[in-house]
Amino acid sequence: MNRTDFQRLSDLRLKEAKALLDAGFPEGAYYLAGYAVECALKACIARKTQEFDFPERKRVNDSHTHDLGKLLVLAGLSEDLQLEFARDTAMEIYWGIIRDWSEESRYEIFQGSEAESIQGATLMIRAVENQHGGVLQWIKQRW
């Protein structure tokens, strides 16, 4: 896997998430939207890897996580995100929606009505893809 692979996967996972939501599968849509963010953050980490350098073992091991907060730190974007929160309140709201995602969501079935399930997945996708303050657009400026 390289940076370009992660960039492509990020875009693909978001398209798949939207297709699943349109087909009435909000749990899968939510799950894949989170993976779109994970892949984008891993593209940022890959960008910081210098060709021919032997990578530090801890950094490599830590990069093999699905924890978006940890990936944000490894990508070196934590401080930038805090500055963005001060500049754009929408980003803080969107990150708040996304930050609790985990790969464990693949085992979750949304509780509540179908409308609530669709709303939860819709909010996740909006937080990821919004062209004005969405998390993925912000990350793409840095990958």
N, C-alpha and C positions, 0 to 999 in steps of 0.2 A: 504494500500500500504506500502510495506517495501523496503529496499534497493535492495534485490534480485529481487523483482517485477520490479523495475525501470531498473535494469541491463538487465533483460530479454526483457522488452519493448523496450529498446534502440536498442538492437540487432534485434528485430523483426521489428521495424519501419524502420531500415536501409534496411533490406531484402525486405520489402514491397516497399520501395522507388525504389530500383533497379529493382524490378519486374514491377513496374508501368512505369519506364523509358523504359525498354525493350519492354513493350507493347504499347509504343507510347503516354504515358500520362505524359508529363514533369511537368505540374503544380502540380499534385498529388505527383510526385516523389520529387519535391523541398520541398513541404510542409512536407512530412513525414521524409525527411532527417533532417530537422530542429527539428522535434520532437524527433528524435534519440538523438540529442545533448541535448535537454531539459531534456529528461529522464536520460541521463548520469549525468548531473549536479545535478539533484534531487537525484540520487543515492549517490553522494558525500555529499549532505546535510544530507541525511538519515544516512550516516556513522558517522556524527558528533553528532547525537542524541544519548544521553546516555540512556540506559535502566533504567526505573523506575524514571527518572528525569521528572519533570513537565516542559514542554517546555514553553519558553517565548512567549507570545502571538504575539508580533510584528514579531518575527522570523517565527512563524507558518504562520501568515497572509502574510508576505512578500514572503514566499516560494510558495504560491499559485499564481504564476505568470508564464507567458510564455516568459518574457523578459530574453533573454540569458545573457545579461550583468549583470542584477540584480542577476540572479541565480549564475553566476560566483562569484560575491562578497559574497553571502550567503554561497557558498561552500568553501570560503576562498582561492580561487585560483587566484585572480587577480594579486597578486605580482608574483606568480609562472609563470603566463602566460607572464608577462612582462619580466621576466628573460629568458623564453623560446624564446621570440622574439629576444632577443640579441644573443642567441645561435643558433637559427635556423630561418632564414629569411622565409622559406617556411611556418612555423607556423603563422607568422604574415600575410602572404598573405592569408592563409586558413581562419584564424579568420576574416580577412577583408571580405571575401566572406560570411561567416556565420553570423556575428554579426548583420546584419540588418534583419535577418529572424524574422518573427513574426507569431503568430497564425492567424493573419489577411490574411496571404498569401493563406489561404484556399479559399478566395473569389476572388483571383486574376487570371486573364487570361493573360498569357504572351503576350505582344505586340510584333509585328514584325513577322518575318517568322517562320515557323515551325523549321527550322534549328537553328535559334537563341534561340527558346524555349528549344529545346533539349540541346543546348550548355549550357544554363544557369543552367538547372537541372543537367547536367553532371558535371559542375564545382562544384556545391553544393555538390553532392555526393562524388566527388573526395576530396573536402576539408574536408568532414566528415570522410571518410574511409581510406584515403591514409595510407598505412603501414609505410611510411617514412615521418612523419611530419603532419599527419592528426589529426584533433582536437579530434576525438573520441578515437583514440589510446592513445593520451596524457591524456585525462580524465580518461580512463580505468586504467591507472597506479596509479590513485589517488582515485578510488572509492572503 
